[in-house]
Amino acid sequence: MRSLLAWLAAAVLVAATGCGGSNSPASPTPSQGAGVTSGRIVFVGATARRTDLPPSAEACVNGVGQTHIHPSWRGFAGIPLQPVPPDRYEIAFSDLPVNIRLSFRINDQNSCDQNPTGAVTRSVFVNDVALVQNATTPGNGEEPGFAFTISATGTVTQ
């Protein structure tokens, strides 16, 4: 009986460590870097829905829903951005892995006439540093996104 319990405990331990998720560079976790730091992401864009979007953008608008971000360090899960009317959205993170290339995508209804998924391609800042669209992220296929590295002191580089 004792050997059966020891075997079961070992099997559970192996199964638990095997289900820990991906350790790929595309989705770093805080334990992979040299710690974490805080940062603020801002998207400069109207918080009210545009009235001049073409009818062809309706499916995109409905699909996007609330303006949101998909950050790599959180497995690209969708997280709503906080609207700051009339012209920006923002979110603060306290779990940004340092010295690792991070990426994210922002989807916004008002961008549905520029990108069929509403992926934003400009007017994005991390800690007041303007980013250029320089990455692709998983979504409905590969979608445009942004990439950056942040130091322990919050300095952002692309």
C-alpha distance (Angstrom), angle and dihedral (degrees) to the residues before:
residue distance angle dihedral
M1 . . .
R2 3.79 . .
S3 3.84 91.8 .
L4 3.81 89.9 49.4
L5 3.83 90.5 53.5
A6 3.80 91.3 47.8
W7 3.82 90.5 49.5
L8 3.83 91.3 49.2
A9 3.81 91.7 48.7
A10 3.80 90.7 51.2
A11 3.82 91.6 48.0
V12 3.81 91.4 50.6
L13 3.82 90.8 49.3
V14 3.82 92.1 50.7
A15 3.81 92.0 46.9
A16 3.80 92.7 48.2
T17 3.79 94.0 51.7
G18 3.81 91.2 45.3
C19 3.82 91.4 57.5
G20 3.78 95.9 54.7
G21 3.81 94.7 112.5
S22 3.75 132.8 -119.1
N23 3.77 122.0 -28.9
S24 3.79 92.2 -169.1
P25 3.82 118.8 135.4
A26 3.82 89.1 -118.6
S27 3.80 90.7 70.8
P28 3.79 108.3 29.0
T29 3.76 121.2 -173.4
P30 3.80 124.5 -146.9
S31 3.81 90.9 -105.7
Q32 3.82 91.0 62.0
G33 3.79 96.0 62.4
A34 3.74 135.2 52.1
G35 3.80 93.4 -86.1
V36 3.76 135.3 -63.3
T37 3.78 136.8 -80.4
S38 3.78 139.2 -173.7
G39 3.76 128.3 -99.6
R40 3.78 143.1 165.2
I41 3.79 124.7 -131.4
V42 3.80 118.4 -158.6
F43 3.79 129.1 -171.8
V44 3.80 113.1 -165.6
G45 3.78 106.2 -146.0
A46 3.78 139.6 116.5
T47 3.79 113.3 -76.9
A48 3.82 92.5 -153.7
R49 3.79 117.4 78.9
R50 3.78 112.4 -101.9
T51 3.79 114.6 -112.8
D52 3.82 94.1 -154.8
L53 3.82 97.9 65.7
P54 3.81 111.2 127.3
P55 3.81 119.5 -113.8
S56 3.82 88.1 -112.1
A57 3.84 88.3 68.4
E58 3.83 94.0 59.6
A59 3.83 95.8 95.6
C60 3.80 90.1 50.2
V61 3.82 92.5 47.9
N62 3.80 90.7 51.3
G63 3.80 91.2 46.5
V64 3.80 95.1 49.6
G65 3.79 96.5 48.8
Q66 3.79 110.7 168.9
T67 3.82 116.4 15.3
H68 3.79 105.8 -95.5
I69 3.80 146.6 165.6
H70 3.83 131.3 -126.4
P71 3.85 107.2 -155.6
S72 3.81 121.5 -166.8
W73 3.82 93.7 -141.1
R74 3.81 88.0 62.0
G75 3.79 96.3 46.6
F76 3.83 92.5 -95.6
A77 3.82 91.0 -71.9
G78 3.81 113.6 163.5
I79 3.82 114.7 -105.5
P80 3.83 122.5 -178.5
L81 3.80 116.8 -116.9
Q82 3.81 119.0 -133.1
P83 3.81 111.0 -112.9
V84 3.80 115.2 -133.8
P85 3.82 101.8 -169.9
P86 2.87 136.2 -102.2
D87 3.79 103.8 14.0
R88 3.79 118.2 4.6
Y89 3.78 148.8 47.0
E90 3.77 125.6 -153.3
I91 3.76 145.1 177.4
A92 3.80 133.3 -173.1
F93 3.79 122.5 -144.0
S94 3.80 126.8 -165.7
D95 3.81 94.9 -174.7
L96 3.82 104.3 64.9
P97 3.81 108.2 143.6
V98 3.80 108.8 -129.2
N99 3.80 127.5 -127.3
I100 3.81 93.2 10.4
R101 3.80 126.4 108.3
L102 3.80 105.9 -105.2
S103 3.77 126.4 -171.1
F104 3.77 138.2 -169.5
R105 3.77 143.7 168.7
I106 3.78 129.7 -141.5
N107 3.81 120.2 -152.8
D108 3.80 118.7 -160.4
Q109 3.81 130.3 175.8
N110 3.79 91.5 -135.8
S111 3.82 90.4 60.7
C112 3.81 94.2 58.9
D113 3.80 92.5 102.6
Q114 3.82 90.7 53.8
N115 3.80 98.2 43.5
P116 3.83 126.6 19.7
T117 3.82 91.2 -130.9
G118 3.80 96.8 41.9
A119 3.81 91.6 -111.8
V120 3.81 109.7 163.4
T121 3.81 117.5 -127.5
R122 3.83 103.2 -178.5
S123 3.81 146.4 21.6
V124 3.81 95.0 55.0
F125 3.80 125.2 137.3
V126 3.80 135.6 -175.5
N127 3.81 113.6 -160.3
D128 3.82 88.0 -16.4
V129 3.83 93.1 -54.4
A130 3.82 112.6 126.1
L131 3.80 112.8 -127.2
V132 3.78 128.0 -154.2
Q133 3.79 122.1 -142.8
N134 3.79 98.7 -94.2
A135 3.80 108.1 146.3
T136 3.75 143.7 48.8
T137 3.78 123.3 -130.6
P138 3.78 133.6 -163.5
G139 3.79 115.9 -95.2
N140 3.79 129.1 103.0
G141 3.78 88.1 -2.5
E142 3.79 114.9 -46.7
E143 3.81 110.4 -22.6
P144 3.81 128.4 -167.6
G145 3.77 115.9 -95.9
F146 3.76 145.7 151.3
A147 3.80 133.8 -98.3
F148 3.78 131.7 -162.0
T149 3.78 144.2 153.3
I150 3.78 123.0 -131.5
S151 3.80 127.6 -160.0
A152 3.79 125.9 -140.6
T153 3.81 88.0 -98.6
G154 3.83 92.5 53.4
T155 3.80 98.0 -103.5
V156 3.80 109.4 152.1
T157 3.81 125.8 -148.2
Q158 3.79 131.3 173.3
